[in-house]
Amino acid sequence: MKNFDLFGKNKSYSSSSVRKIALLFSVTFCVLLCLWLADRNYAAESADAKSAVTLSKEDTELSVPEIVKKAKPSVVGISSVFGENSIGTGTGIIISPNGYIVTNAHVVQNLSDGKRIPAENVTVVLADKTEYPAQIIGADSRTDLAVVKINGGEKNFSAAEFGDSGKLVEGELAVAIGNPLGFELYGSITCGIISALDRTITIDEYEMTLIQTDAAINPGNSGGPLLNRFGQVVGINSSKIISDYAEGLGFAIPISSAEPVIEDLIQNGYVTGRPRIGISGEDIGEENARYYDLPEGVYVRFIEKNSAADAAGLAVGDIIVAAEGEIVRTMAELNKVKERFGSGDEMTVTVFRGAEKIDIKLVLSEENGHEAM
């Protein structure tokens, strides 16, 4: 038997050699095929996760009972254990059939010494009260968003349908589902309207643009859905204003702003490219400044090890009074200046250290969702 090699020369092979060559090619082909299929499966799973939040077209307007029937199977309870005597509960929304869930960052994180500490254990409770252990995929304290994923189980979970929050109008129907005050009131439904759009609220020194609703939102509702008249998730319930003089002031994170954060959390575990100084601080207002004979500004209470602040020589007790030459009196004002930069950029802060006023150059590092500012 004659075969041609790659260069076109005639060469003779024994039947035994031919069988060996054929076997070699078969094994190689099988290995390559398996690798190709595995890569396709991995890519499919990644694509499934990456495209978890897909906006649906507006379809048929539903009654409130129909909205609840459509959305409730996608709403879960989340229990987070932070220590021996610290357990918190919240709400989450299933965003993909393979068990990715979006919730609030404060549901799965605690703040300790200026650092965000993730829960030691997370349990997801489905609408049918089935419980699953879950892992934290990523959390972003600035937007108060987190993604967890159910561990184990091959169940095809009921994913929510998402709507375009940019199409909301003031006065239209709004429905909230969640677990106010714990799982004793699991799956409570409240109903109201979209009270306002694009409300700017400062939470934990960061400005957030939120949807305002008068649908009752209470502790435990955090991370649950705000639904439009089509039964689509248009917001993620996050907070409310508690006051003796006000009622019905609830706020939700619009899906339009939540979507890219969710995608980044799934892919990277944190929102990439954000600048970080690496401090936690306390505002010194006019009254305290006058009483303690201190300048108005941001008092540095904590410095993250190996952060930009640590590397630049910023010290606990420093009072930041300016950034890039602009006067700053609060953490919120310092954040506004910082947000003009990216990770790796240089920023100058002016501090009082005792009676001495000095400029310190910081090379901003990158946030990872758990650290100080």
Number of C-alpha atoms within 10 A of each C-alpha: 8 9 12 10 9 6 6 8 8 9 10 11 10 10 10 9 11 14 11 12 12 12 12 12 12 12 12 12 12 12 12 12 12 12 12 12 12 12 12 12 12 12 12 12 13 14 12 15 20 18 16 23 22 15 18 12 12 15 10 9 12 14 13 20 10 13 18 18 12 16 22 21 18 23 28 30 27 31 23 22 18 18 10 6 6 10 16 19 23 28 33 32 31 28 26 24 18 21 23 25 30 31 30 27 26 23 28 31 25 19 14 9 12 19 20 20 16 21 21 14 16 24 20 26 21 20 16 8 11 9 15 16 17 22 18 23 18 27 33 26 23 17 21 25 25 30 29 27 24 22 15 10 11 10 9 10 18 20 21 25 23 24 26 19 21 12 8 18 13 13 12 13 20 26 25 27 30 32 28 22 15 19 18 9 12 22 23 14 20 16 17 16 17 22 21 16 19 12 15 13 13 11 13 12 19 18 17 18 17 24 27 26 29 21 23 20 29 18 16 24 32 30 34 31 34 30 27 27 20 23 30 25 27 27 29 30 32 29 22 20 13 12 8 6 5 8 12 16 17 22 30 26 27 25 25 15 16 19 16 14 24 30 19 18 26 26 17 13 20 25 23 17 14 18 23 26 27 25 24 20 23 16 20 22 15 13 11 13 14 12 8 9 9 18 20 21 27 26 25 19 16 19 24 19 11 11 22 25 23 17 16 15 12 23 16 16 16 19 28 31 23 22 22 16 12 13 17 23 22 21 21 18 19 24 19 15 17 23 12 10 16 18 19 16 13 15 18 15 21 21 25 19 15 10 8 7 13 11 15 15 18 22 20 24 21 21 21 21 25 21 21 23 25
